[in-house]
Amino acid sequence: MGVGIVLMPQVLREKLGDDGAEALVGILNKAEYVQKSDLDDLANKIEKRVIEESSKIRSFVIAVNGAAIGLVTLVVTILQVWAR
């Protein structure tokens, strides 16, 4: 995890004190980490879904291609029979 750099304004450091300011920075860094983790999880779910759906599309295209070849073969056979 890359730790973000947070520049604490002097007024906040004065109001919160050193411990409070460091605690706030810690909370912000933790929130950044959780958000990044959530985004990574979402990206992985989307990637998995895209792979699954593209596999289904690929199978469908192969089936349609096979059906089209069968149909063309049938038409050619019919035309050959009629041409006799």
Backbone as CSV, one residue per row, in Angstrom:
resi,resn,N_x,N_y,N_z,CA_x,CA_y,CA_z,C_x,C_y,C_z
1,MET,0.860,-1.185,0.000,0.000,0.000,0.000,0.892,1.229,0.000
2,GLY,0.647,2.148,-0.931,1.354,3.405,-0.922,0.683,4.364,0.045
3,VAL,1.453,4.955,0.890,0.888,5.878,1.858,0.831,7.244,1.227
4,GLY,-0.362,7.850,1.230,-0.527,9.175,0.678,0.104,10.210,1.595
5,ILE,0.524,11.284,1.029,1.105,12.366,1.819,0.009,13.382,2.069
6,VAL,-0.218,13.672,3.333,-1.222,14.657,3.703,-0.497,15.803,4.382
7,LEU,-0.629,16.980,3.799,-0.043,18.156,4.421,-1.077,18.729,5.381
8,MET,-0.749,18.676,6.654,-1.666,19.126,7.684,-1.503,20.642,7.842
9,PRO,-2.575,21.379,7.574,-2.484,22.824,7.795,-2.135,23.127,9.261
10,GLN,-1.363,24.158,9.442,-0.889,24.527,10.775,-2.046,24.751,11.741
11,VAL,-3.130,25.353,11.267,-4.263,25.639,12.148,-4.873,24.342,12.685
12,LEU,-4.950,23.311,11.852,-5.466,22.027,12.316,-4.509,21.369,13.303
13,ARG,-3.224,21.439,12.999,-2.242,20.855,13.910,-2.311,21.543,15.271
14,GLU,-2.501,22.855,15.253,-2.607,23.601,16.520,-3.871,23.195,17.280
15,LYS,-4.994,23.072,16.573,-6.263,22.727,17.225,-6.286,21.283,17.707
16,LEU,-5.741,20.374,16.891,-5.799,18.955,17.225,-4.618,18.498,18.086
17,GLY,-3.551,19.237,18.026,-2.327,18.806,18.698,-1.618,17.788,17.811
18,ASP,-0.376,17.493,18.153,0.396,16.566,17.323,-0.254,15.188,17.269
19,ASP,-0.683,14.666,18.405,-1.300,13.332,18.428,-2.600,13.302,17.633
20,GLY,-3.425,14.335,17.799,-4.700,14.403,17.073,-4.486,14.534,15.576
21,ALA,-3.510,15.342,15.195,-3.213,15.530,13.769,-2.712,14.221,13.164
22,GLU,-1.836,13.518,13.873,-1.338,12.242,13.370,-2.457,11.204,13.299
23,ALA,-3.354,11.238,14.267,-4.493,10.305,14.246,-5.396,10.587,13.050
24,LEU,-5.627,11.863,12.760,-6.455,12.227,11.607,-5.814,11.762,10.308
25,VAL,-4.511,11.978,10.189,-3.795,11.514,8.993,-3.900,9.992,8.882
26,GLY,-3.802,9.298,10.007,-3.943,7.844,10.008,-5.314,7.407,9.527
27,ILE,-6.354,8.090,9.971,-7.721,7.773,9.533,-7.864,8.010,8.035
28,LEU,-7.343,9.124,7.557,-7.441,9.423,6.121,-6.683,8.393,5.288
29,ASN,-5.518,7.981,5.755,-4.756,6.961,5.029,-5.489,5.630,5.033
30,LYS,-6.095,5.277,6.155,-6.854,4.026,6.249,-8.058,4.079,5.290
31,ALA,-8.749,5.216,5.266,-9.896,5.359,4.369,-9.462,5.229,2.912
32,GLU,-8.303,5.799,2.589,-7.772,5.683,1.221,-7.482,4.223,0.890
33,TYR,-6.893,3.496,1.841,-6.576,2.085,1.637,-7.849,1.268,1.432
34,VAL,-8.861,1.510,2.265,-10.128,0.773,2.156,-10.787,1.073,0.816
35,GLN,-10.794,2.331,0.423,-11.395,2.707,-0.861,-10.663,2.029,-2.013
36,LYS,-9.322,2.025,-1.972,-8.547,1.375,-3.032,-8.831,-0.122,-3.050
37,SER,-8.925,-0.718,-1.880,-9.221,-2.145,-1.787,-10.594,-2.455,-2.377
38,ASP,-11.585,-1.618,-2.051,-12.929,-1.795,-2.600,-12.926,-1.656,-4.119
39,LEU,-12.181,-0.684,-4.634,-12.103,-0.496,-6.086,-11.406,-1.676,-6.755
40,ASP,-10.369,-2.198,-6.105,-9.682,-3.380,-6.650,-10.635,-4.578,-6.697
41,ASP,-11.413,-4.764,-5.634,-12.390,-5.861,-5.605,-13.415,-5.699,-6.722
42,LEU,-13.903,-4.486,-6.894,-14.889,-4.225,-7.947,-14.288,-4.467,-9.324
43,ALA,-13.067,-4.020,-9.527,-12.394,-4.232,-10.819,-12.225,-5.723,-11.106
44,ASN,-11.876,-6.493,-10.081,-11.717,-7.938,-10.268,-13.042,-8.603,-10.606
45,LYS,-14.131,-8.176,-9.956,-15.455,-8.732,-10.254,-15.873,-8.395,-11.681
46,ILE,-15.616,-7.161,-12.089,-15.975,-6.748,-13.454,-15.156,-7.535,-14.469
47,GLU,-13.869,-7.684,-14.207,-13.006,-8.433,-15.126,-13.491,-9.882,-15.259
48,LYS,-13.825,-10.504,-14.128,-14.315,-11.882,-14.159,-15.599,-11.975,-14.972
49,ARG,-16.497,-11.014,-14.772,-17.773,-11.022,-15.494,-17.564,-10.825,-16.996
50,VAL,-16.657,-9.936,-17.353,-16.361,-9.698,-18.777,-15.804,-10.968,-19.420
51,ILE,-14.929,-11.662,-18.709,-14.364,-12.911,-19.232,-15.470,-13.952,-19.421
52,GLU,-16.362,-14.069,-18.424,-17.459,-15.038,-18.520,-18.373,-14.717,-19.705
53,GLU,-18.741,-13.449,-19.826,-19.654,-13.056,-20.901,-19.001,-13.184,-22.271
54,SER,-17.712,-12.850,-22.380,-17.047,-12.974,-23.681,-16.935,-14.446,-24.071
55,SER,-16.799,-15.316,-23.094,-16.779,-16.753,-23.374,-18.129,-17.208,-23.915
56,LYS,-19.200,-16.694,-23.331,-20.540,-17.033,-23.819,-20.738,-16.515,-25.247
57,ILE,-20.283,-15.306,-25.494,-20.416,-14.721,-26.842,-19.609,-15.548,-27.846
58,ARG,-18.395,-15.933,-27.450,-17.552,-16.740,-28.330,-18.256,-18.057,-28.680
59,SER,-18.843,-18.708,-27.668,-19.562,-19.964,-27.907,-20.749,-19.743,-28.840
60,PHE,-21.465,-18.649,-28.643,-22.612,-18.333,-29.490,-22.168,-18.103,-30.932
61,VAL,-21.088,-17.359,-31.113,-20.584,-17.089,-32.471,-20.168,-18.391,-33.148
62,ILE,-19.529,-19.271,-32.405,-19.129,-20.563,-32.975,-20.365,-21.365,-33.380
63,ALA,-21.395,-21.358,-32.524,-22.629,-22.087,-32.842,-23.314,-21.497,-34.066
64,VAL,-23.389,-20.173,-34.136,-24.021,-19.521,-35.293,-23.222,-19.808,-36.552
65,ASN,-21.913,-19.770,-36.441,-21.060,-20.064,-37.593,-21.299,-21.491,-38.069
66,GLY,-21.381,-22.430,-37.128,-21.654,-23.822,-37.500,-23.011,-23.973,-38.162
67,ALA,-24.010,-23.281,-37.623,-25.349,-23.340,-38.219,-25.341,-22.734,-39.622
68,ALA,-24.617,-21.642,-39.789,-24.548,-20.996,-41.102,-23.875,-21.922,-42.119
69,ILE,-22.825,-22.590,-41.707,-22.150,-23.533,-42.607,-23.099,-24.671,-42.977
70,GLY,-23.828,-25.172,-41.993,-24.809,-26.226,-42.259,-25.885,-25.762,-43.212
71,LEU,-26.347,-24.532,-43.034,-27.389,-23.989,-43.908,-26.866,-23.820,-45.334
72,VAL,-25.667,-23.315,-45.476,-25.073,-23.144,-46.812,-24.896,-24.511,-47.470
73,THR,-24.442,-25.485,-46.703,-24.283,-26.839,-47.237,-25.617,-27.388,-47.715
74,LEU,-26.665,-27.177,-46.948,-28.003,-27.628,-47.324,-28.470,-26.948,-48.604
75,VAL,-28.286,-25.654,-48.700,-28.708,-24.913,-49.900,-27.932,-25.395,-51.118
76,VAL,-26.637,-25.596,-50.964,-25.826,-26.087,-52.084,-26.312,-27.465,-52.519
77,THR,-26.595,-28.321,-51.547,-27.088,-29.668,-51.870,-28.418,-29.587,-52.604
78,ILE,-29.327,-28.764,-52.138,-30.633,-28.603,-52.803,-30.433,-28.085,-54.223
79,LEU,-29.588,-27.105,-54.400,-29.345,-26.552,-55.731,-28.732,-27.605,-56.660
80,GLN,-27.840,-28.424,-56.130,-27.257,-29.495,-56.953,-28.304,-30.507,-57.370
81,VAL,-29.227,-30.841,-56.468,-30.293,-31.782,-56.785,-31.194,-31.169,-57.856
82,TRP,-31.558,-29.936,-57.713,-32.432,-29.277,-58.685,-31.741,-29.107,-60.040
83,ALA,-30.430,-28.956,-60.025,-29.712,-28.725,-61.277,-29.585,-29.988,-62.124
84,ARG,-29.908,-31.144,-61.572,-29.760,-32.400,-62.324,-30.788,-32.533,-63.370
